[in-house]
Amino acid sequence: MAQYVPAFRPGETVTFDVTTAVVAGRYVEVGSADRSVAPAGAVSLKVVGVAGHDAAVGDKVSVETGKPIDLILCAAAVARGARVEAAAAGKCQTRTTGQDVGLALNTTTAADQLVYVLRS
């Protein structure tokens, strides 16, 4: 019997690349590259967590997410920053009318690629 372990567990600090300078103690959102962050905009729907320290463009920053990050196969291409829902066979897809299960942290270009999903 196979087992699943999240890519990152709740309470773990997760390291991201920085695409726009961030300030410690402020919210960050999905950046302009895979597994990256930038300061969150007003009423952002792509918040990943809180920056653990100041970081400049090109640096790495520790982010407190407070939620698990899963590594899930996608049913079709998924854009970084998209909200995702469950798809057939337990995969994920870009959200249309289903339950919002998380936020895609990287881009996939075709079915059966892995996407990091920050759980809702």
VENUR-V144251 format. One record per backbone hydrogen bond with DSSP energy under -1.0 kcal/mol. NH is the residue of the N-H (numbers start at 1). CO is the residue of the C=O. If there is no record, write none. Layout:
# VENUR-V144251
<<NH CO> <NH CO>>
This chain:
# VENUR-V144251
<<7 69> <8 69> <12 9> <14 63> <16 61> <17 35> <18 59> <19 37> <22 55> <25 51> <26 23> <28 49> <29 38> <30 46> <31 36> <35 105> <36 33> <37 17> <38 29> <40 27> <44 41> <48 28> <49 28> <50 64> <51 26> <52 62> <55 22> <58 18> <59 56> <61 16> <63 14> <64 50> <69 8> <70 117> <72 115> <74 113> <75 92> <81 104> <82 79> <84 102> <85 93> <87 91> <90 87> <91 88> <92 73> <93 85> <95 83> <101 84> <103 118> <104 82> <105 116> <108 78> <112 74> <115 72> <117 70> <118 103> <119 68> <120 101>>
